[in-house]
């Protein structure tokens, strides 16, 4: 039987990332994440938001994986990101009652920053970064900018025509 554990979500951080370094030199960043589902209330006919809050962990993996560094340096409370992650069930015993407890959390494999980057180096970027995992690693890309605007329109063309003076499709040289 085949198994597949992949979640792709777009949402916002509910708190600033908290990082912790390991003795081996690794790093983990933890943060809260919220996504909102919209549903129509059948009684009032109004659309209502139904938020879902999820804990996320991001690790630096391998020599080239710097995903936790990216989150620590570029994400803040309110930052909008896309997460590719896998679900993980965290289980423990409550310290006061010794009752078993559990919750689902996400272990991020890749993150894309969706906010626009400010001059101050704050949140944003549009870059895609990924850690290890079954799909391999993805390089961190530079912030993507909008393509340059097209050149101004010139009615004359190299075929000697006087531009588009109301001719038909046969006047187009291609």
N, C-alpha and C positions, 0 to 999 in steps of 0.2 A: 504494500500500500504506500502510495506517495504522500509526502507531507509538504506543505507550503505555508510559511509564516511570514507574510509581508504586509505592512500597513503603509499607506501613503496618505498624509494629512496636510492640510494647510490651515494654519491658525496663528495664534499670538502667544508670546511668553507671558505668564501671569506673575512672574517674579524674576529678578536678576539671577543669572546663573551662579551657582556656588561650585567652586572647584576644589579638588583635593588631589594632592600628589601622592604617588605610591613610592615606596622605598626603591623600587626598581627603575624609577624615572618616568613611569607612566603618569597619566593625568585623566581624571574623570570630571566632567561638568554635569551638574544636576540642575534641572529647572522645571517649573510648572508650565504646562501648555494647555491652551483652551481652544476647542473647536465648537462651532455653533451650528446646530441643525435648525432649520426653519420648518414649522408645521402650521397648518391652518386650524384654528380653533373652530370646531363644528358648531358651537353654540353662538359665538359672537361673529364668526366670519372673518376675524382678524388674524393676521400672521403673527406668530409668536416665536421667539428665539428659545431654543432649548440647548443651553451650554453643556459641554462635557469637559471636565478637567482631568488631565492626565499627567502623571509624573514621567519625566524623560531623563535618561542617562546617556551621555555621549563620552566615548573613550578615544584617546589617542592610541592607534593600533599600528604596530610595526614602526619601521624607521621613517616612512614617508607619511604616515597617518597623523594629521594634526587637526582632526575635527574638534576635539575638546578645546584646543587653542583658539580655533576660529570662533566657537561659541563664546568663550571667555572674553575675547577681544572685540567682537563685533555685534553681539546680541545683548539687548537689555529688555527690561520689562516693557511690554507693548510691541516689541519687534515682531514683524510678520515673517514667518518662515514656512517652507515646505519640508516635511520630514519623511524620509523613507526609513522604516524601522521594522523591528520584529517585536511581537508581544512576548512579555516575560511575566511569569507568575512569581511574585515575591511572597515567601511564606516565613512566618516567625511565631513565637509564643509571646503573648502579652506579658510584660514584666510584672504588672500588678495582679492580674487574675490568672496568669499562666495558661490562658485559653489560646488555642491556635488562631492565628489571624492570617489574612492574605489580601493581596491587591495586585491588580495587573499594572504594569508599567511598560514603557517603550524603551528599547535599546536601539538608538539611532545608528543606521549604517551610512546615511548620506543626508545632508542638509543643504537646502538652497535658500539664500537670503533674498527676500522679496521686497524689502524696503529700499528706497533710494538712498544711496550713500551721501552723507553730508560732507562738507569741506573739513569739518573737524574730526573726521575719521570715525564717526559714530556708527550706529547700526546701518545695515543695508548692504548693497553690493550687487546682488544678482548672481554671485558666484556659486558654483556647485562644488561641494566637497564631500568626500566620502572616506570612510574607514575601511577596514578589512572586511571580512565576511565572505559568504559564498560567492558573491558576484565580483570579487576582486575590489581593488581600490580605484577611486576616481580622482583625478588630479583636481586641485583647487584651481578654478579658473579666475581670470581677472574680472573685475566688474564690467558688465556689458553696458555699452552706451547705445543710444539710438543711432541709426544709420544717418549719414550726412544727407541734407536736403537735396532734392534733384536740382540740376542747373536751371537757370531761368529759361523759359520757353522762347524759342526763336522761330519766327514764322518762315524764314528762308531755310532751304535745305540744300544739300550738296548736289542734288539732281537737277538744279537749275530752275526749279519751280518757284513760284512766288509765294510759297507758303500754302496754307490751307485756306483757300478762298471759296469755300462752299462746294468743292468738287465732291465726287463720289468716292467709293472705296477703291476704285481702279486707280486713283491718283496716289495711293499709298505705295511706296517703292518696295515693299516686301510682301 
